[in-house]
Amino acid sequence: MNCPSVLRIGAAAAASLMVLASCAEDDVTEQRNQQEIPLDGGYQPTEADAAEPEDNDDAPETAPEVAQVEPAEGFEDIAERIEELPGEAEALVVEDGDVLLQLGHGGPAPLASVSKVYVLAALVEAVENGEVDWMDELELTDELRSLPSGTLQDQADGYTTTVYDAAHRMISISDNTGTDMVMALLGRNAVEQAAADFGHHDPELLKPFLSTRELFQLRWGLPELGEDWADLDDSARLEVLEEVAEQDLEITSEDTSRHDLDDAIDWYATAEDVAAVTQELAARVEDHPEVGEILTANPGLVDEVDDEWWDSLAFKGGGLPGVVTGTWHAQTDDGTQRTVVLLLSTHDTEGAPDHRAELFSLAVDALIAGTDTERDED
């Protein structure tokens, strides 16, 4: 893969870590982590699972064996290894406004569940405007039920929870049903407006902003309605979504596969767009500590590190067939910040588990390169 690159190595950066404890049983969490699910949140460590799922007696598929990943040695090594990945990769590392690493063509890329940061952005704006309170109650209905990742899809109709809890699950365990519950509260237009307000270079690319259930229906449940999606304008797409809304969700995760590629039906943004919304959300933490709690609950680190230079680490990851994405934002109490955005789109679905392991390992390297922080050798 030939990608133009910009390399500049600078100092360190990051912020304060607030973690909510898990309410889920470890064995249930491990089972969910091993399942092959079509729309997920990247790395899901046990500690990040803040859900309260009912037991799932379905036998999970065995997770593919993943090759061991060696740490990279600095930004040049990180760049070389990203360029070796099959497909199209976009990478951006920014520290206090200075670009430390930039790879790719700079164009829009599929986001998968990283798109959920725009739903969180819309929620923050609604809270700021006094339209929503974090402790407002949401009710699960069958029309809002989606597929995993997450746990809320396992709850019964009429199950209630708070806006805060649904948003927390949306980010920390990439709960798709929680995402759709928050979206239904805010409205599609509010999420689209938030994308513009939080720095997306071309918000039209996200219109109409799909719920996760709509994505599942267009790609797997009702593929005949989604087959011409790339050729439709916004108005025609909304008409299709009206048809989708009239249909039951009759598929399960077993009806999907990581080999089912469809780049047309996804959410699109550039690495710079993702960095912008990630940084703007971090800037709202002082006024809305709930945002910090939500974004830092799952740090998205595949390896532990010693003497981390940051005080807080925010993360949102994503995955769809052929798509692996992640955004990390580290910050110190005195304001030093480093943002890492990695977006990969590949047709090599057979090697997807290895590509994800490589990309998320390189994210750790990008967070600590040029600092005194090292990976934990234990």
C-alpha positions as CSV (number, residue, x, y, z in Angstrom):
1,M,0.0,0.0,0.0
2,N,1.5,3.3,-1.1
3,C,0.6,6.1,1.3
4,P,2.0,9.6,1.5
5,S,3.4,10.2,5.0
6,V,4.3,13.0,7.3
7,L,6.5,12.1,10.3
8,R,7.3,14.4,13.2
9,I,8.3,13.2,16.6
10,G,7.4,15.4,19.5
11,A,6.9,15.3,23.3
12,A,4.1,13.5,25.2
13,A,0.5,14.2,26.1
14,A,-3.0,13.2,27.8
15,A,-5.7,13.5,30.9
16,S,-7.6,12.1,34.0
17,L,-8.9,8.5,34.1
18,M,-12.4,7.9,35.4
19,V,-13.5,4.2,35.2
20,L,-16.8,2.8,36.1
21,A,-16.8,-0.7,37.5
22,S,-18.3,-3.6,35.6
23,C,-21.7,-5.0,36.7
24,A,-21.4,-8.0,34.4
25,E,-20.2,-11.5,35.1
26,D,-16.7,-12.2,33.7
27,D,-17.8,-15.4,32.0
28,V,-20.6,-13.7,30.2
29,T,-18.3,-10.9,29.1
30,E,-15.7,-13.4,27.9
31,Q,-18.4,-15.3,25.9
32,R,-19.5,-12.0,24.3
33,N,-15.9,-11.1,23.4
34,Q,-15.4,-14.4,21.6
35,Q,-18.5,-14.1,19.4
36,E,-18.1,-13.0,15.8
37,I,-20.3,-10.0,15.7
38,P,-20.8,-7.7,12.6
39,L,-20.8,-4.2,14.2
40,D,-18.6,-3.9,17.2
41,G,-16.4,-1.5,19.1
42,G,-13.0,-2.9,18.5
43,Y,-11.2,-3.9,21.7
44,Q,-13.5,-4.9,24.5
45,P,-11.7,-5.7,27.8
46,T,-13.6,-7.2,30.7
47,E,-13.1,-4.2,32.8
48,A,-14.9,-2.0,30.4
49,D,-18.2,-3.9,30.4
50,A,-20.5,-1.8,32.4
51,A,-23.7,-3.6,31.3
52,E,-26.1,-5.8,33.2
53,P,-26.9,-8.6,30.7
54,E,-29.1,-11.5,31.1
55,D,-27.3,-14.9,30.7
56,N,-26.9,-15.9,27.1
57,D,-27.1,-19.7,26.6
58,D,-26.3,-19.6,22.9
59,A,-22.9,-21.2,22.2
60,P,-20.5,-18.6,20.8
61,E,-18.4,-19.2,17.7
62,T,-14.8,-19.9,18.5
63,A,-12.7,-16.8,18.0
64,P,-10.1,-17.0,15.2
65,E,-6.6,-17.5,16.5
66,V,-4.6,-14.2,16.4
67,A,-0.9,-14.0,15.8
68,Q,1.3,-12.4,18.5
69,V,2.1,-8.8,17.7
70,E,5.5,-7.3,18.5
71,P,5.7,-3.7,19.7
72,A,6.9,-1.1,17.2
73,E,10.0,1.0,17.8
74,G,9.0,4.6,17.3
75,F,6.9,6.5,14.7
76,E,9.0,5.4,11.7
77,D,8.4,1.7,12.5
78,I,4.7,2.4,13.2
79,A,4.4,4.1,9.8
80,E,6.2,1.2,8.0
81,R,3.9,-1.4,9.6
82,I,0.7,0.5,8.9
83,E,1.8,0.8,5.2
84,E,2.3,-3.0,5.1
85,L,-1.4,-3.6,6.0
86,P,-3.6,-4.7,3.1
87,G,-6.1,-2.2,1.9
88,E,-6.4,1.5,2.6
89,A,-5.2,2.9,5.9
90,E,-5.6,6.4,7.3
91,A,-3.5,7.3,10.4
92,L,-3.1,10.5,12.3
93,V,-1.3,11.3,15.5
94,V,-1.5,14.9,16.8
95,E,0.0,16.3,19.9
96,D,-1.0,19.8,21.1
97,G,-1.7,20.8,17.5
98,D,1.5,19.3,16.0
99,V,1.3,16.4,13.6
100,L,3.5,13.6,14.7
101,L,2.4,11.0,12.1
102,Q,0.1,11.2,9.2
103,L,-0.5,8.4,6.6
104,G,-3.0,7.8,3.9
105,H,-4.7,9.9,1.2
106,G,-6.6,12.1,3.6
107,G,-10.0,11.2,2.2
108,P,-13.2,9.9,4.0
109,A,-13.0,6.3,5.3
110,P,-15.6,4.0,6.8
111,L,-15.9,4.4,10.5
112,A,-18.0,1.5,11.8
113,S,-18.8,2.1,15.5
114,V,-16.4,5.0,15.8
115,S,-19.4,6.9,14.3
116,K,-21.0,6.6,17.8
117,V,-18.9,9.6,18.9
118,Y,-21.2,11.7,16.8
119,V,-24.2,10.4,18.7
120,L,-22.4,11.3,22.0
121,A,-21.7,14.7,20.6
122,A,-25.4,15.3,19.8
123,L,-26.3,14.1,23.3
124,V,-23.8,16.6,24.9
125,E,-25.4,19.4,22.9
126,A,-28.9,18.4,24.0
127,V,-27.8,18.3,27.6
128,E,-26.1,21.7,27.3
129,N,-29.3,23.1,25.7
130,G,-31.4,21.8,28.6
131,E,-33.3,19.4,26.3
132,V,-32.1,16.2,28.0
133,D,-30.9,15.2,31.4
134,W,-28.4,12.4,31.9
135,M,-30.8,10.8,34.4
136,D,-33.8,10.9,32.0
137,E,-35.4,7.5,31.5
138,L,-35.3,5.6,28.3
139,E,-37.5,2.6,27.5
140,L,-36.5,-0.3,25.2
141,T,-39.1,-1.3,22.6
142,D,-38.9,-3.9,20.0
143,E,-38.6,-1.2,17.3
144,L,-35.3,0.0,18.9
145,R,-33.8,-3.5,19.4
146,S,-30.6,-4.0,17.4
147,L,-27.9,-6.8,17.2
148,P,-24.7,-7.1,19.2
149,S,-22.3,-5.8,20.2
150,G,-23.7,-4.8,23.5
151,T,-26.2,-6.3,26.0
152,L,-29.3,-4.2,25.9
153,Q,-30.6,-6.2,23.0
154,D,-31.1,-9.1,25.5
155,Q,-33.4,-7.1,27.7
156,A,-37.2,-7.5,27.5
157,D,-39.6,-5.0,26.0
158,G,-40.3,-2.2,28.5
159,Y,-36.9,-2.4,30.1
160,T,-35.9,1.0,31.3
161,T,-32.6,2.6,31.9
162,T,-31.1,6.1,32.1
163,V,-29.7,8.2,29.2
164,Y,-26.4,8.1,31.0
165,D,-26.4,4.3,31.2
166,A,-27.3,3.9,27.5
167,A,-24.7,6.4,26.5
168,H,-22.1,4.7,28.7
169,R,-22.8,1.3,27.1
170,M,-22.8,2.9,23.6
171,I,-19.2,3.9,24.1
172,S,-17.6,1.5,26.6
173,I,-19.0,-1.7,25.1
174,S,-20.3,-0.3,21.8
175,D,-23.8,-1.3,22.6
176,N,-25.8,-1.0,19.4
177,T,-29.2,-1.0,21.0
178,G,-28.1,1.6,23.5
179,T,-26.9,3.7,20.6
180,D,-30.3,3.5,18.9
181,M,-32.2,4.3,22.1
182,V,-30.1,7.5,22.4
183,M,-30.6,8.3,18.7
184,A,-34.3,7.9,19.0
185,L,-34.4,10.3,21.9
186,L,-32.4,13.0,20.1
187,G,-33.6,12.5,16.5
188,R,-31.5,11.8,13.4
189,N,-31.3,15.6,12.5
190,A,-29.7,16.4,15.8
191,V,-26.9,13.8,15.2
192,E,-26.3,15.2,11.7
193,Q,-26.2,18.7,13.1
194,A,-23.7,17.6,15.8
195,A,-21.4,16.2,13.1
196,A,-21.2,19.7,11.5
197,D,-20.9,21.4,14.9
198,F,-18.0,19.1,15.9
199,G,-15.9,19.7,12.9
200,H,-16.8,17.2,10.2
201,H,-15.5,18.6,6.9
202,D,-18.5,17.4,4.9
203,P,-21.5,16.5,7.0
204,E,-23.5,15.5,3.9
205,L,-21.4,12.3,3.9
206,L,-23.2,11.1,7.0
207,K,-26.7,11.8,5.7
208,P,-28.9,10.2,6.5
209,F,-27.1,9.2,9.7
210,L,-28.1,5.5,10.1
211,S,-29.1,3.8,13.3
212,T,-27.3,0.5,13.9
213,R,-30.6,-1.4,13.3
214,E,-31.0,0.3,10.0
215,L,-27.5,-0.7,9.0
216,F,-28.1,-4.3,9.9
217,Q,-31.4,-4.3,7.9
218,L,-29.8,-2.7,4.8
219,R,-26.8,-5.0,4.8
220,W,-28.2,-8.3,6.0
221,G,-31.9,-8.3,6.9
222,L,-33.4,-6.5,3.8
223,P,-30.4,-6.4,1.4
224,E,-32.8,-5.8,-1.6
225,L,-33.5,-2.3,0.0
226,G,-29.8,-1.5,0.4
227,E,-28.4,-2.8,-2.9
228,D,-28.6,0.7,-4.6
229,W,-27.7,2.7,-1.5
230,A,-24.5,4.2,-3.0
231,D,-26.5,5.6,-6.0
232,L,-29.3,7.2,-4.0
233,D,-29.5,10.8,-2.9
234,D,-30.5,11.8,0.6
235,S,-34.2,12.1,-0.2
236,A,-34.3,8.6,-1.8
237,R,-32.4,7.1,1.1
238,L,-34.9,8.5,3.6
239,E,-37.7,6.9,1.6
240,V,-35.8,3.6,1.8
241,L,-35.4,4.0,5.6
242,E,-39.2,4.5,5.9
243,E,-39.7,1.1,4.3
244,V,-37.0,-0.4,6.6
245,A,-38.8,1.0,9.6
246,E,-42.0,-0.9,8.7
247,Q,-40.1,-4.3,8.8
248,D,-39.3,-6.5,11.8
249,L,-35.6,-7.3,12.5
250,E,-35.7,-11.0,11.8
251,I,-31.9,-11.7,11.6
252,T,-29.4,-12.5,14.3
253,S,-25.6,-12.3,14.4
254,E,-25.5,-15.8,13.0
255,D,-27.0,-14.5,9.7
256,T,-23.9,-12.3,9.2
257,S,-20.3,-13.0,8.5
258,R,-17.0,-11.0,8.7
259,H,-16.7,-11.8,5.0
260,D,-19.8,-9.8,4.0
261,L,-18.2,-6.6,2.6
262,D,-20.3,-3.5,1.8
263,D,-18.4,-0.3,2.1
264,A,-21.4,1.7,0.7
265,I,-23.5,1.3,3.8
266,D,-21.4,2.7,6.7
267,W,-20.6,6.1,8.2
268,Y,-17.8,8.2,6.6
269,A,-15.3,10.7,7.9
270,T,-11.6,11.5,7.5
271,A,-9.0,10.9,10.2
272,E,-9.0,14.7,10.8
273,D,-12.8,14.7,11.3
274,V,-12.5,11.9,13.9
275,A,-9.7,13.7,15.6
276,A,-11.7,16.9,15.7
277,V,-14.8,15.4,17.3
278,T,-12.7,13.4,19.7
279,Q,-10.8,16.5,20.8
280,E,-14.0,18.6,21.1
281,L,-15.6,16.0,23.3
282,A,-12.6,16.0,25.5
283,A,-13.0,19.8,25.8
284,R,-16.5,19.4,27.1
285,V,-15.4,17.2,30.0
286,E,-14.8,20.1,32.4
287,D,-18.5,21.2,32.1
288,H,-19.8,17.6,31.7
289,P,-17.8,15.1,33.8
290,E,-20.2,12.4,32.6
291,V,-18.6,12.7,29.2
292,G,-15.2,11.9,30.7
293,E,-16.6,8.9,32.6
294,I,-18.1,7.6,29.5
295,L,-15.1,8.1,27.2
296,T,-12.5,6.7,29.6
297,A,-14.4,3.7,30.8
298,N,-12.7,1.5,28.2
299,P,-9.2,2.8,27.4
300,G,-8.9,0.5,24.3
301,L,-5.3,-0.7,25.2
302,V,-4.4,-4.2,24.1
303,D,-1.4,-4.1,26.4
304,E,-0.9,-2.6,29.8
305,V,1.7,0.1,30.1
306,D,4.0,1.2,33.0
307,D,4.1,4.8,34.3
308,E,1.6,6.2,31.7
309,W,2.3,9.8,31.0
310,W,-1.4,10.7,30.7
311,D,-3.9,11.3,33.4
312,S,-6.9,10.2,31.3
313,L,-7.3,8.2,28.2
314,A,-10.5,8.3,26.1
315,F,-11.3,5.7,23.4
316,K,-13.8,4.5,20.9
317,G,-13.2,1.7,18.5
318,G,-15.2,0.1,15.7
319,G,-15.4,-2.9,13.4
320,L,-17.4,-4.1,10.5
321,P,-16.5,-6.7,7.9
322,G,-13.3,-5.4,6.3
323,V,-13.2,-2.3,8.6
324,V,-11.1,-1.7,11.7
325,T,-11.1,1.7,13.4
326,G,-10.2,3.4,16.6
327,T,-9.7,6.9,18.1
328,W,-7.7,7.5,21.3
329,H,-7.2,10.8,23.2
330,A,-4.7,11.0,26.0
331,Q,-4.4,14.1,28.2
332,T,-2.6,15.3,31.3
333,D,-4.1,17.5,34.0
334,D,-1.9,20.4,32.8
335,G,-3.4,20.2,29.3
336,T,-0.9,18.2,27.2
337,Q,-2.9,16.2,24.6
338,R,-2.2,13.5,22.1
339,T,-4.9,12.1,19.7
340,V,-4.4,8.9,17.7
341,V,-6.8,8.0,14.9
342,L,-6.4,4.7,12.9
343,L,-8.8,3.7,10.1
344,L,-8.3,0.6,8.0
345,S,-10.5,-0.7,5.2
346,T,-9.5,-4.0,3.6
347,H,-10.9,-6.8,1.5
348,D,-8.7,-9.3,3.3
349,T,-11.4,-10.5,5.6
350,E,-9.7,-13.8,6.3
351,G,-6.8,-12.0,8.0
352,A,-9.1,-9.5,9.8
353,P,-8.4,-10.7,13.3
354,D,-4.6,-10.3,12.7
355,H,-5.1,-6.9,11.1
356,R,-7.1,-5.7,14.1
357,A,-4.5,-7.0,16.5
358,E,-1.8,-5.2,14.6
359,L,-3.7,-1.9,14.3
360,F,-4.6,-1.8,18.0
361,S,-1.1,-2.7,19.0
362,L,0.3,0.1,16.9
363,A,-2.1,2.5,18.6
364,V,-0.5,1.7,21.9
365,D,2.9,2.4,20.3
366,A,1.6,5.7,18.9
367,L,0.4,6.8,22.3
368,I,3.7,6.2,24.1
369,A,6.3,6.9,21.3
370,G,8.8,9.5,22.3
371,T,7.7,9.4,26.0
372,D,9.0,7.6,29.1
373,T,6.0,5.3,29.2
374,E,6.7,1.7,28.2
375,R,4.6,-1.5,27.7
376,D,4.3,-3.7,30.8
377,E,6.7,-6.6,30.3
378,D,4.9,-8.9,32.7
